[in-house]
Amino acid sequence: MNPVPIEIIGAALFGIALVHTFSTKFFEGLAHAHPAHAGIWHFLGEVEVVFGFWAMVLVIAMLVMDGKQAAIAYLDQQSFTEPMFVFAIMVISGSRPILQFAMICVTTLARLIPWPDGKSFYFVTLSFVPLLGSFITEPAAMTLAGLILLERFYSRDIPVRLKYVTLGVLFVNISIGGTMTSFAAPPVLMVAGKWGWDTTFMFTTFGWKAALAVVINALAATFLFQRDLSKIKNQENGASAKVPLPIVLVHLVFLIGVVVFAHHPVIFVGLLLFFLGFAQAYERYQDRLILREGLLVAFFLAGLIVLGGQQKWWLQPVLAGMDSTALFFAATLLTAVTDNAALTYLGSLLEGTSTEFRYSLVAGAVTGGGLTVIANAPNPAGFAILKGSFKDESIHPLGLFTAALPPTIVAILAFQLL
């Protein structure tokens, strides 16, 4: 089937957005070179803004070429539940009571390991928290892991190489760590209902392999930097008042409620609004809520959905014409430049696919989920939380890709050989 003009434009804009994503430092340079218009250049230099901006260009092109009704109809066909959910879960899981509760859990587990504080805490953060994503969802796990790493490691004077390796392992482990259940990882959610994949199937087919890879990746990073990590003492932060247990429990109820009703925005948005009211009422037990970061991430994901909807005409035939082994590696690479949930969704539209095809598509999609910021829906959340601790507040795409490659290879071996 030949593409219509708007689909060609959509593919071109998607390509431009990809190039823009990897060129944000150029716009930051323009902001310094042309201070009179620094605002617009800083705006275009935000990675989280890129896909939303080019999605707006696509919608304007639709309005001009096809008219108002066609543009509205296209947007109505897209599901924006995921961006809304990621925003809600980021704000709630990033609150001080939830973060302190997560810190207590990580600290308790770390004390069971006979290693120096910094080393054991680091290992647990990169292993336990990503696997926890199978139950509290990957975006929530990414938010918690990002904030924990920021407070205990990234806010200190640690080597840049350690920052990048940690980020690469975190992104890969979050992507594969959510596959122990059928509801936590976005690429799994896209196919689980249609293909009849329940949590038992996910754990026996994907989950145990992913858990093994997560632990190996976390161990490798821990031993690679054990000298730097062993010097870090994880002392309690006395600046923030301890949150009373009832306040923590109420926050956990909000968090669980949003996770349970993740597919029903009318409910989880309502819960978020109640949460904001409760947080305001007990403001003394809160730090700044990450509303700006959450909105930017939601904007990023919404733009990705709008642009991604125009890629079906070329992406589906590519997937349909491959055997299972080629599909696995193609999905791993395509995920880096699309979004693994969009990839599995397009694959689910193909009828009569084999068991091997389905396994290869999903395994490849989650394996490649750490290679770039756009590869997995939770990645922009971690990016937004941690980028301020890097030089010029920017994370180099090549640095992330290089750091994520070794843990990605471990995931490839786990899903292909086990």
Secondary structure in CASP SS format (residue, H / E / C, confidence):
PFRMAT SS
TARGET T0000
AUTHOR 0000-0000-0000
METHOD secondary structure of the structure
MODEL  1
M C 1.00
N C 1.00
P C 1.00
V C 1.00
P H 1.00
I H 1.00
E H 1.00
I H 1.00
I H 1.00
G H 1.00
A H 1.00
A H 1.00
L H 1.00
F H 1.00
G H 1.00
I H 1.00
A H 1.00
L H 1.00
V H 1.00
H H 1.00
T H 1.00
F C 1.00
S C 1.00
T H 1.00
K H 1.00
F H 1.00
F H 1.00
E H 1.00
G H 1.00
L H 1.00
A H 1.00
H H 1.00
A H 1.00
H C 1.00
P H 1.00
A H 1.00
H H 1.00
A H 1.00
G H 1.00
I H 1.00
W H 1.00
H H 1.00
F H 1.00
L H 1.00
G C 1.00
E C 1.00
V H 1.00
E H 1.00
V H 1.00
V H 1.00
F H 1.00
G H 1.00
F H 1.00
W H 1.00
A H 1.00
M H 1.00
V H 1.00
L H 1.00
V H 1.00
I H 1.00
A H 1.00
M H 1.00
L H 1.00
V H 1.00
M H 1.00
D H 1.00
G C 1.00
K H 1.00
Q H 1.00
A H 1.00
A H 1.00
I H 1.00
A H 1.00
Y H 1.00
L H 1.00
D H 1.00
Q H 1.00
Q C 1.00
S C 1.00
F C 1.00
T H 1.00
E H 1.00
P H 1.00
M H 1.00
F H 1.00
V H 1.00
F H 1.00
A H 1.00
I H 1.00
M H 1.00
V H 1.00
I H 1.00
S H 1.00
G C 1.00
S C 1.00
R H 1.00
P H 1.00
I H 1.00
L H 1.00
Q H 1.00
F H 1.00
A H 1.00
M H 1.00
I H 1.00
C H 1.00
V H 1.00
T H 1.00
T H 1.00
L H 1.00
A H 1.00
R H 1.00
L C 1.00
I C 1.00
P C 1.00
W C 1.00
P C 1.00
D H 1.00
G H 1.00
K H 1.00
S H 1.00
F H 1.00
Y H 1.00
F H 1.00
V H 1.00
T H 1.00
L H 1.00
S H 1.00
F H 1.00
V H 1.00
P H 1.00
L H 1.00
L H 1.00
G H 1.00
S H 1.00
F H 1.00
I H 1.00
T C 1.00
E H 1.00
P H 1.00
A H 1.00
A H 1.00
M H 1.00
T H 1.00
L H 1.00
A H 1.00
G H 1.00
L H 1.00
I H 1.00
L H 1.00
L H 1.00
E H 1.00
R H 1.00
F H 1.00
Y H 1.00
S C 1.00
R C 1.00
D C 1.00
I C 1.00
P C 1.00
V H 1.00
R H 1.00
L H 1.00
K H 1.00
Y H 1.00
V H 1.00
T H 1.00
L H 1.00
G H 1.00
V H 1.00
L H 1.00
F H 1.00
V H 1.00
N H 1.00
I H 1.00
S H 1.00
I H 1.00
G H 1.00
G H 1.00
T H 1.00
M H 1.00
T C 1.00
S C 1.00
F C 1.00
A C 1.00
A C 1.00
P H 1.00
P H 1.00
V H 1.00
L H 1.00
M H 1.00
V H 1.00
A H 1.00
G H 1.00
K H 1.00
W H 1.00
G C 1.00
W C 1.00
D C 1.00
T H 1.00
T H 1.00
F H 1.00
M H 1.00
F H 1.00
T H 1.00
T H 1.00
F H 1.00
G H 1.00
W H 1.00
K H 1.00
A H 1.00
A H 1.00
L H 1.00
A H 1.00
V H 1.00
V H 1.00
I H 1.00
N H 1.00
A H 1.00
L H 1.00
A H 1.00
A H 1.00
T H 1.00
F H 1.00
L H 1.00
F C 1.00
Q H 1.00
R H 1.00
D H 1.00
L H 1.00
S H 1.00
K C 1.00
I C 1.00
K C 1.00
N C 1.00
Q C 1.00
E C 1.00
N C 1.00
G C 1.00
A C 1.00
S C 1.00
A C 1.00
K C 1.00
V C 1.00
P C 1.00
L H 1.00
P H 1.00
I H 1.00
V H 1.00
L H 1.00
V H 1.00
H H 1.00
L H 1.00
V H 1.00
F H 1.00
L H 1.00
I H 1.00
G H 1.00
V H 1.00
V H 1.00
V H 1.00
F C 1.00
A C 1.00
H C 1.00
H C 1.00
P H 1.00
V H 1.00
I H 1.00
F H 1.00
V H 1.00
G H 1.00
L H 1.00
L H 1.00
L H 1.00
F H 1.00
F H 1.00
L H 1.00
G H 1.00
F H 1.00
A H 1.00
Q H 1.00
A H 1.00
Y C 1.00
E H 1.00
R H 1.00
Y H 1.00
Q C 1.00
D C 1.00
R C 1.00
L C 1.00
I C 1.00
L H 1.00
R H 1.00
E H 1.00
G H 1.00
L H 1.00
L H 1.00
V H 1.00
A H 1.00
F H 1.00
F H 1.00
L H 1.00
A H 1.00
G H 1.00
L H 1.00
I H 1.00
V H 1.00
L H 1.00
G H 1.00
G C 1.00
Q C 1.00
Q C 1.00
K H 1.00
W H 1.00
W H 1.00
L H 1.00
Q H 1.00
P H 1.00
V H 1.00
L H 1.00
A H 1.00
G C 1.00
M C 1.00
D C 1.00
S H 1.00
T H 1.00
A H 1.00
L H 1.00
F H 1.00
F H 1.00
A H 1.00
A H 1.00
T H 1.00
L H 1.00
L H 1.00
T H 1.00
A H 1.00
V H 1.00
T C 1.00
D C 1.00
N H 1.00
A H 1.00
A H 1.00
L H 1.00
T H 1.00
Y H 1.00
L H 1.00
G H 1.00
S H 1.00
L C 1.00
L C 1.00
E C 1.00
G C 1.00
T C 1.00
S C 1.00
T H 1.00
E H 1.00
F H 1.00
R H 1.00
Y H 1.00
S H 1.00
L H 1.00
V H 1.00
A H 1.00
G H 1.00
A H 1.00
V H 1.00
T H 1.00
G H 1.00
G H 1.00
G H 1.00
L C 1.00
T C 1.00
V C 1.00
I C 1.00
A C 1.00
N C 1.00
A C 1.00
P C 1.00
N H 1.00
P H 1.00
A H 1.00
G H 1.00
F H 1.00
A H 1.00
I H 1.00
L H 1.00
K H 1.00
G H 1.00
S H 1.00
F C 1.00
K H 1.00
D H 1.00
E H 1.00
S C 1.00
I C 1.00
H C 1.00
P H 1.00
L H 1.00
G H 1.00
L H 1.00
F H 1.00
T H 1.00
A H 1.00
A H 1.00
L H 1.00
P H 1.00
P H 1.00
T H 1.00
I H 1.00
V H 1.00
A H 1.00
I H 1.00
L H 1.00
A H 1.00
F H 1.00
Q H 1.00
L H 1.00
L C 1.00
END
